[in-house]
């Protein structure tokens, strides 16, 4: 969980906002994706493993990082955090 906090904190710092605002923005994107009229896009969001009705920002982040790792692209996240 510490990595997730660090990521959200970094985004908040880069965007001159709060961690809570970052979480709200991500949650809004998740909701928009889950209600996308395009069934292919909607299915992409629905694939994110989640315990509740919709993925949380933390569940989305975990999924995104796992996908980067599976695709051998974890350097993208590292570069983003360093270059921010």
Buried (B, 14 or more C-beta within 10 A) or exposed (E): EEEBEEBBEBBBEEEEEEBEBBBEBBBEEBEEBBEBEEEEBBEEBEEBEBEEEBBBBBBBBBBEBEEBEEEEEBEEBEEEEEEE
